[in-house]
Amino acid sequence: MKMLSYKHLLIGVAMLAATGLAVAMKPTQKAADQGSQFSLETIIPQQFGEWKMQQAVATLVSPDVQAEIDKIYNQTLTRTYTNAAGEHIMLSIAYGGDQSDSMAVHLPEGCYRGQGFDVKRSTPQVLKLGNAEVPVMRLIAEKGSRIEPITYWILVGESFAHNRTDRKLAQLRYTLTGKVPEGMLVRISNINSESEESFGLHQQFLQQMLAGMTPESRARLIGHAS
């Protein structure tokens, strides 16, 4: 119990330090401005391994939701891929060049609940993807008869951040350098009541997608070249 309290105390101190330093140092330089420019449409292949992108289908988004997306993210990419077996994977990637508190990437759990889904499970996992080990979150969203297993990860700078504590600590590390970190959300899902089968398919999809990318492009998604 004492160990747990001590850990929480340290986290609390780190958060307070991050807040104080953010006010004192006021980072104005975005890490995104110093990196090479890229396009999600270009770096994510349309075909890889067993998967091929389906013809794009127009998706209607309400003006208020679109305005919020445009405020937070510099780039978004939404695609659906299919394989020869007729299985479908939905891929959604969002990139934001400013990961300050007011502009932080939104967690999928909140987004799904906001659309009326019941999020049944949210579990951390570590996936072996090529030479990289990627910490992800797995969850199941349900709405009526629709059951959607989801795998996602969030990158703040070069650190994986799946909760507020992780995000604050990543911000602190950048605050000490006077920079504002960039962020990336990678999310895949499919419609299937067999969640374990879906999560296995997700891992296969991600392995093949990353293998089909250049080392520099992979680094955009998982924080380091592999």
C-alpha atoms as a printed R data frame, in Angstrom:
    type eleno elety resid chain resno       x       y       z
1   ATOM     1    CA   MET     A     1   0.000   0.000   0.000
2   ATOM     2    CA   LYS     A     2   2.881   2.337   0.869
3   ATOM     3    CA   MET     A     3   4.594   1.522  -2.431
4   ATOM     4    CA   LEU     A     4   1.419   2.336  -4.328
5   ATOM     5    CA   SER     A     5   0.980   5.643  -2.504
6   ATOM     6    CA   TYR     A     6   4.602   6.567  -3.111
7   ATOM     7    CA   LYS     A     7   4.213   5.846  -6.814
8   ATOM     8    CA   HIS     A     8   1.095   8.003  -7.008
9   ATOM     9    CA   LEU     A     9   2.910  10.774  -5.150
10  ATOM    10    CA   LEU     A    10   5.764  10.723  -7.653
11  ATOM    11    CA   ILE     A    11   3.333  10.834 -10.567
12  ATOM    12    CA   GLY     A    12   1.500  13.737  -8.959
13  ATOM    13    CA   VAL     A    13   4.747  15.645  -8.432
14  ATOM    14    CA   ALA     A    14   5.749  15.018 -12.055
15  ATOM    15    CA   MET     A    15   2.405  16.341 -13.268
16  ATOM    16    CA   LEU     A    16   2.660  19.446 -11.131
17  ATOM    17    CA   ALA     A    17   6.208  19.972 -12.359
18  ATOM    18    CA   ALA     A    18   5.045  19.641 -15.960
19  ATOM    19    CA   THR     A    19   2.319  22.209 -15.382
20  ATOM    20    CA   GLY     A    20   4.656  24.629 -13.628
21  ATOM    21    CA   LEU     A    21   7.382  24.306 -16.221
22  ATOM    22    CA   ALA     A    22   4.888  24.687 -19.048
23  ATOM    23    CA   VAL     A    23   3.806  28.028 -17.621
24  ATOM    24    CA   ALA     A    24   7.343  29.159 -16.824
25  ATOM    25    CA   MET     A    25   9.035  28.061 -20.043
26  ATOM    26    CA   LYS     A    26   6.043  28.477 -22.392
27  ATOM    27    CA   PRO     A    27   7.239  26.192 -25.213
28  ATOM    28    CA   THR     A    28   6.630  27.872 -28.542
29  ATOM    29    CA   GLN     A    29   8.689  25.713 -30.873
30  ATOM    30    CA   LYS     A    30   6.837  22.744 -32.335
31  ATOM    31    CA   ALA     A    31   8.836  19.560 -32.818
32  ATOM    32    CA   ALA     A    32   6.775  19.010 -35.978
33  ATOM    33    CA   ASP     A    33   8.287  22.128 -37.569
34  ATOM    34    CA   GLN     A    34  11.787  20.663 -37.291
35  ATOM    35    CA   GLY     A    35  11.008  17.280 -38.841
36  ATOM    36    CA   SER     A    36  10.613  16.411 -42.502
37  ATOM    37    CA   GLN     A    37   7.175  16.978 -44.008
38  ATOM    38    CA   PHE     A    38   5.055  13.955 -44.865
39  ATOM    39    CA   SER     A    39   1.614  12.971 -46.120
40  ATOM    40    CA   LEU     A    40  -0.394  10.132 -44.564
41  ATOM    41    CA   GLU     A    41  -1.982   9.503 -47.966
42  ATOM    42    CA   THR     A    42   1.490   8.887 -49.393
43  ATOM    43    CA   ILE     A    43   3.301   6.970 -46.641
44  ATOM    44    CA   ILE     A    44   0.501   4.445 -46.002
45  ATOM    45    CA   PRO     A    45   0.460   1.972 -48.927
46  ATOM    46    CA   GLN     A    46  -2.823   1.224 -50.662
47  ATOM    47    CA   GLN     A    47  -1.839  -2.422 -51.061
48  ATOM    48    CA   PHE     A    48   0.409  -4.656 -48.947
49  ATOM    49    CA   GLY     A    49   0.620  -8.355 -48.118
50  ATOM    50    CA   GLU     A    50  -2.843  -9.865 -48.466
51  ATOM    51    CA   TRP     A    51  -4.600  -6.509 -48.168
52  ATOM    52    CA   LYS     A    52  -5.883  -4.046 -50.742
53  ATOM    53    CA   MET     A    53  -7.619  -0.727 -50.200
54  ATOM    54    CA   GLN     A    54 -11.260  -0.588 -51.197
55  ATOM    55    CA   GLN     A    55 -12.587   2.208 -53.347
56  ATOM    56    CA   ALA     A    56 -13.081   5.219 -51.101
57  ATOM    57    CA   VAL     A    57 -16.624   5.733 -49.842
58  ATOM    58    CA   ALA     A    58 -17.791   9.208 -48.898
59  ATOM    59    CA   THR     A    59 -18.525   9.604 -45.185
60  ATOM    60    CA   LEU     A    60 -20.788  12.385 -43.976
61  ATOM    61    CA   VAL     A    61 -19.551  14.158 -40.859
62  ATOM    62    CA   SER     A    62 -21.578  16.800 -39.027
63  ATOM    63    CA   PRO     A    63 -20.130  20.355 -39.248
64  ATOM    64    CA   ASP     A    64 -19.442  20.559 -35.487
65  ATOM    65    CA   VAL     A    65 -17.572  17.246 -35.450
66  ATOM    66    CA   GLN     A    66 -15.578  18.235 -38.544
67  ATOM    67    CA   ALA     A    67 -14.658  21.567 -36.954
68  ATOM    68    CA   GLU     A    68 -13.313  19.756 -33.868
69  ATOM    69    CA   ILE     A    69 -11.315  17.344 -36.047
70  ATOM    70    CA   ASP     A    70  -9.836  20.228 -38.048
71  ATOM    71    CA   LYS     A    71  -8.902  22.028 -34.817
72  ATOM    72    CA   ILE     A    72  -6.988  19.116 -33.290
73  ATOM    73    CA   TYR     A    73  -5.479  17.311 -36.276
74  ATOM    74    CA   ASN     A    74  -3.320  18.473 -39.170
75  ATOM    75    CA   GLN     A    75  -3.929  15.281 -41.127
76  ATOM    76    CA   THR     A    76  -6.412  12.414 -40.977
77  ATOM    77    CA   LEU     A    77  -6.634   9.232 -43.023
78  ATOM    78    CA   THR     A    78  -9.562   6.800 -43.127
79  ATOM    79    CA   ARG     A    79  -9.486   3.682 -45.306
80  ATOM    80    CA   THR     A    80 -11.044   0.226 -45.510
81  ATOM    81    CA   TYR     A    81  -8.944  -2.728 -46.656
82  ATOM    82    CA   THR     A    82 -10.060  -6.186 -47.721
83  ATOM    83    CA   ASN     A    83  -8.278  -9.486 -48.373
84  ATOM    84    CA   ALA     A    84  -9.002 -12.466 -50.653
85  ATOM    85    CA   ALA     A    85 -11.051 -14.111 -47.888
86  ATOM    86    CA   GLY     A    86 -13.434 -11.162 -47.908
87  ATOM    87    CA   GLU     A    87 -12.373  -9.908 -44.477
88  ATOM    88    CA   HIS     A    88 -12.452  -6.158 -43.889
89  ATOM    89    CA   ILE     A    89 -10.266  -3.924 -41.730
90  ATOM    90    CA   MET     A    90 -11.011  -0.252 -41.098
91  ATOM    91    CA   LEU     A    91  -7.892   1.907 -40.652
92  ATOM    92    CA   SER     A    92  -7.971   5.382 -39.138
93  ATOM    93    CA   ILE     A    93  -4.876   7.529 -38.540
94  ATOM    94    CA   ALA     A    94  -4.804  11.063 -37.156
95  ATOM    95    CA   TYR     A    95  -1.748  13.323 -36.880
96  ATOM    96    CA   GLY     A    96  -1.528  16.486 -34.806
97  ATOM    97    CA   GLY     A    97   1.519  18.740 -34.782
98  ATOM    98    CA   ASP     A    98   0.564  20.349 -31.458
99  ATOM    99    CA   GLN     A    99   0.122  18.056 -28.442
100 ATOM   100    CA   SER     A   100  -0.486  20.722 -25.833
101 ATOM   101    CA   ASP     A   101  -3.342  20.132 -23.362
102 ATOM   102    CA   SER     A   102  -6.009  21.887 -25.436
103 ATOM   103    CA   MET     A   103  -5.001  20.128 -28.671
104 ATOM   104    CA   ALA     A   104  -4.316  16.586 -27.432
105 ATOM   105    CA   VAL     A   105  -5.314  13.527 -29.461
106 ATOM   106    CA   HIS     A   106  -8.689  12.173 -28.326
107 ATOM   107    CA   LEU     A   107  -8.854   8.658 -26.869
108 ATOM   108    CA   PRO     A   108 -10.994   6.280 -28.979
109 ATOM   109    CA   GLU     A   109 -12.878   5.136 -25.862
110 ATOM   110    CA   GLY     A   110 -14.350   8.613 -25.462
111 ATOM   111    CA   CYS     A   111 -15.046   9.000 -29.174
112 ATOM   112    CA   TYR     A   112 -16.960   5.710 -29.331
113 ATOM   113    CA   ARG     A   113 -18.963   6.480 -26.200
114 ATOM   114    CA   GLY     A   114 -19.797   9.872 -27.679
115 ATOM   115    CA   GLN     A   115 -21.322   8.069 -30.665
116 ATOM   116    CA   GLY     A   116 -23.532   5.928 -28.450
117 ATOM   117    CA   PHE     A   117 -21.335   2.831 -28.210
118 ATOM   118    CA   ASP     A   118 -20.882   0.826 -25.044
119 ATOM   119    CA   VAL     A   119 -17.167   0.152 -24.539
120 ATOM   120    CA   LYS     A   120 -17.062  -3.311 -22.989
121 ATOM   121    CA   ARG     A   121 -13.354  -3.811 -22.495
122 ATOM   122    CA   SER     A   122 -10.159  -1.764 -22.640
123 ATOM   123    CA   THR     A   123  -7.001  -3.829 -22.204
124 ATOM   124    CA   PRO     A   124  -3.310  -2.972 -22.716
125 ATOM   125    CA   GLN     A   125  -1.231  -5.387 -24.802
126 ATOM   126    CA   VAL     A   126   2.223  -5.408 -26.368
127 ATOM   127    CA   LEU     A   127   2.289  -6.526 -29.997
128 ATOM   128    CA   LYS     A   128   5.362  -7.889 -31.736
129 ATOM   129    CA   LEU     A   129   5.294  -6.125 -35.109
130 ATOM   130    CA   GLY     A   130   8.374  -7.011 -37.138
131 ATOM   131    CA   ASN     A   131  11.372  -5.986 -35.038
132 ATOM   132    CA   ALA     A   132   9.329  -3.623 -32.900
133 ATOM   133    CA   GLU     A   133   7.316  -4.163 -29.744
134 ATOM   134    CA   VAL     A   134   4.354  -1.796 -29.796
135 ATOM   135    CA   PRO     A   135   2.195  -1.157 -26.688
136 ATOM   136    CA   VAL     A   136  -1.436  -1.008 -27.813
137 ATOM   137    CA   MET     A   137  -4.886  -0.788 -26.313
138 ATOM   138    CA   ARG     A   138  -7.556  -3.299 -27.266
139 ATOM   139    CA   LEU     A   139 -11.225  -2.625 -26.704
140 ATOM   140    CA   ILE     A   140 -14.627  -3.826 -27.812
141 ATOM   141    CA   ALA     A   141 -17.340  -1.320 -28.711
142 ATOM   142    CA   GLU     A   142 -20.957  -2.413 -29.004
143 ATOM   143    CA   LYS     A   143 -23.976  -0.598 -30.369
144 ATOM   144    CA   GLY     A   144 -27.078  -2.702 -30.918
145 ATOM   145    CA   SER     A   145 -26.059  -5.708 -33.028
146 ATOM   146    CA   ARG     A   146 -22.772  -4.085 -34.095
147 ATOM   147    CA   ILE     A   147 -19.750  -5.493 -32.262
148 ATOM   148    CA   GLU     A   148 -16.479  -3.772 -33.165
149 ATOM   149    CA   PRO     A   149 -13.122  -5.011 -31.794
150 ATOM   150    CA   ILE     A   150 -10.574  -2.168 -31.873
151 ATOM   151    CA   THR     A   151  -6.784  -1.991 -31.601
152 ATOM   152    CA   TYR     A   152  -5.064   1.387 -31.278
153 ATOM   153    CA   TRP     A   153  -2.008   3.224 -30.053
154 ATOM   154    CA   ILE     A   154  -1.130   6.871 -29.466
155 ATOM   155    CA   LEU     A   155   2.327   8.333 -29.925
156 ATOM   156    CA   VAL     A   156   3.282  11.645 -28.291
157 ATOM   157    CA   GLY     A   157   6.682  12.625 -29.601
158 ATOM   158    CA   GLU     A   158   8.442   9.266 -29.553
159 ATOM   159    CA   SER     A   159   6.630   7.933 -26.472
160 ATOM   160    CA   PHE     A   160   3.509   5.762 -26.389
161 ATOM   161    CA   ALA     A   161   0.847   7.494 -24.319
162 ATOM   162    CA   HIS     A   162  -2.457   5.725 -23.710
163 ATOM   163    CA   ASN     A   163  -3.620   7.726 -20.690
164 ATOM   164    CA   ARG     A   164  -3.380  11.182 -19.145
165 ATOM   165    CA   THR     A   165  -0.353  10.285 -17.008
166 ATOM   166    CA   ASP     A   166   1.666   9.005 -19.986
167 ATOM   167    CA   ARG     A   167   0.738  12.110 -21.949
168 ATOM   168    CA   LYS     A   168   1.735  14.494 -19.155
169 ATOM   169    CA   LEU     A   169   5.107  12.798 -18.706
170 ATOM   170    CA   ALA     A   170   5.753  12.954 -22.474
171 ATOM   171    CA   GLN     A   171   4.824  16.648 -22.454
172 ATOM   172    CA   LEU     A   172   7.188  17.216 -19.531
173 ATOM   173    CA   ARG     A   173  10.110  15.697 -21.404
174 ATOM   174    CA   TYR     A   174   9.461  18.047 -24.326
175 ATOM   175    CA   THR     A   175   8.803  21.052 -22.088
176 ATOM   176    CA   LEU     A   176  12.331  20.683 -20.714
177 ATOM   177    CA   THR     A   177  13.618  21.187 -24.266
178 ATOM   178    CA   GLY     A   178  11.295  24.124 -24.935
179 ATOM   179    CA   LYS     A   179   9.340  22.226 -27.585
180 ATOM   180    CA   VAL     A   180   5.719  21.186 -28.124
181 ATOM   181    CA   PRO     A   181   5.474  17.492 -29.114
182 ATOM   182    CA   GLU     A   182   3.574  16.114 -32.090
183 ATOM   183    CA   GLY     A   183   1.138  13.208 -31.812
184 ATOM   184    CA   MET     A   184  -0.150  10.260 -33.837
185 ATOM   185    CA   LEU     A   185  -3.199   8.055 -33.315
186 ATOM   186    CA   VAL     A   186  -3.319   4.744 -35.210
187 ATOM   187    CA   ARG     A   187  -6.575   2.775 -34.929
188 ATOM   188    CA   ILE     A   188  -7.830  -0.338 -36.691
189 ATOM   189    CA   SER     A   189 -11.088  -2.222 -36.227
190 ATOM   190    CA   ASN     A   190 -13.498  -4.642 -37.844
191 ATOM   191    CA   ILE     A   191 -17.055  -5.858 -37.337
192 ATOM   192    CA   ASN     A   192 -17.010  -9.304 -35.754
193 ATOM   193    CA   SER     A   193 -18.497 -10.871 -32.637
194 ATOM   194    CA   GLU     A   194 -15.403 -13.119 -32.290
195 ATOM   195    CA   SER     A   195 -13.044 -10.657 -30.598
196 ATOM   196    CA   GLU     A   196  -9.972 -12.896 -30.219
197 ATOM   197    CA   GLU     A   197 -10.164 -13.875 -33.877
198 ATOM   198    CA   SER     A   198 -10.398 -10.179 -34.758
199 ATOM   199    CA   PHE     A   199  -7.425  -9.198 -32.611
200 ATOM   200    CA   GLY     A   200  -5.318 -11.866 -34.327
201 ATOM   201    CA   LEU     A   201  -6.383 -10.446 -37.681
202 ATOM   202    CA   HIS     A   202  -5.498  -6.941 -36.484
203 ATOM   203    CA   GLN     A   203  -1.959  -8.037 -35.634
204 ATOM   204    CA   GLN     A   204  -1.519  -9.714 -39.022
205 ATOM   205    CA   PHE     A   205  -2.787  -6.591 -40.779
206 ATOM   206    CA   LEU     A   206  -0.459  -4.287 -38.836
207 ATOM   207    CA   GLN     A   207   2.559  -6.532 -39.417
208 ATOM   208    CA   GLN     A   208   1.981  -6.507 -43.166
209 ATOM   209    CA   MET     A   209   1.218  -2.786 -43.284
210 ATOM   210    CA   LEU     A   210   4.397  -1.817 -41.436
211 ATOM   211    CA   ALA     A   211   6.468  -4.276 -43.514
212 ATOM   212    CA   GLY     A   212   5.197  -2.524 -46.642
213 ATOM   213    CA   MET     A   213   6.428   0.893 -45.453
214 ATOM   214    CA   THR     A   214   9.860   2.510 -45.563
215 ATOM   215    CA   PRO     A   215  11.826   2.695 -42.266
216 ATOM   216    CA   GLU     A   216  11.272   6.473 -42.167
217 ATOM   217    CA   SER     A   217   7.531   6.083 -42.651
218 ATOM   218    CA   ARG     A   218   7.321   3.336 -40.008
219 ATOM   219    CA   ALA     A   219   9.086   5.661 -37.585
220 ATOM   220    CA   ARG     A   220   6.215   8.128 -38.002
221 ATOM   221    CA   LEU     A   221   3.806   5.509 -36.680
222 ATOM   222    CA   ILE     A   222   5.816   3.648 -34.022
223 ATOM   223    CA   GLY     A   223   8.389   6.224 -32.928
224 ATOM   224    CA   HIS     A   224  11.556   4.659 -34.307
225 ATOM   225    CA   ALA     A   225  12.808   3.028 -37.489
226 ATOM   226    CA   SER     A   226  12.827  -0.770 -37.478
